[in-house]
Amino acid sequence: MSINRMMSSSPILNVMVNAVQKAGRALVRDFGEIEQLQVSRKSLGDFVSTADHRSEKILMEELKKARPDFCFLLEESGSIKGADAESLWIVDPLDGTTNFLHGIPHFAISVALQKKGEVVAGVTFNPVTDEMYWAEKGGGAFLNQRRIRVSGRRTLEEALVAAATPYSKHGNSEHYISCYKRMVPVISGVRRTGSAALDLAYVGAGRFDGSMEINLSAWDIAAGSLIVREAGGYVCDFSGNQNPLDFLAKGEKSGTIVSGNETIFTELKALVVGKK
């Protein structure tokens, strides 16, 4: 699938799509040979494989070839400075590594471009299903060649929400657990999919009505936040800040996110922030 001939896609978006498609082909090959991959554990519940590193290398090469002066923020390689300090690629080469390593075809590559502190383009790609979610600021959000919108459900009682369950030794916030406990009795269903990037893409596509999660890195949510917004939805962090990437400017390692259509977002925000 290519969006190069689609609806007014920009040169920068074509660069991003071409990069994730090339990295996606490598991931699909590795997915077919999981037992041969070298795997190590970064922390509890957080793994990295040769597939992650291979994908990241391809993405770096392709993005740098097209825009050599841009900076990078990558999951495995960290921060890389460029001559253009106002342009930053935020890259997750494989979101959902645990799913990947267990043969579950629910994982994605996610790339966002941040300009002057604001995300202006984002792509999230599941190479197994060949689903490309993409958005540019002010241009709407799309799944492959189809424009997407957040769902129209109006109450938590009919909503399906993506919400992670924190590992016992990190991210086990009492505040999050209390919010989770208040949400479960009044909601239609909760899903923990193992990929925050795809959770947000699914909110944008109306598959999930909302999401809430903690202990997230910038590459988990940069592209997805834009996709949700351009699909008519809303995002904020657990403090109510409408830019969930602000934790980067504060020098913090991880952030939080709430997302959804207007009414579901308002209800979820009330659970985590304490006000509508």
Buried (B, 14 or more C-beta within 10 A) or exposed (E): EEBEEBEEBEEBBBBBBBBBBBBBEBBBEBBEEBEEBEEEEEEEEEBBBEBBBBBBBBBBEBBBEBBEEBBBBBBBBEEBEBEEEEBBBBBBBBBBBEBBBEEBEBBBBBBBBBBEEEBBBBBBBBBBEEBBBBBBBEBBBBBBEEEBBBBEBBEBEEBBBBBBEBEEEBBEBEEBEEBBEEBEEEBEEBBEBBBBBBBBBBBBBBBBBBBBBBBBBBBBBBBBBBBBBBBBBBBBBBEEBEBBBBBBEEEEEEBBBBBBBEBBBBBBBBBBBEEE
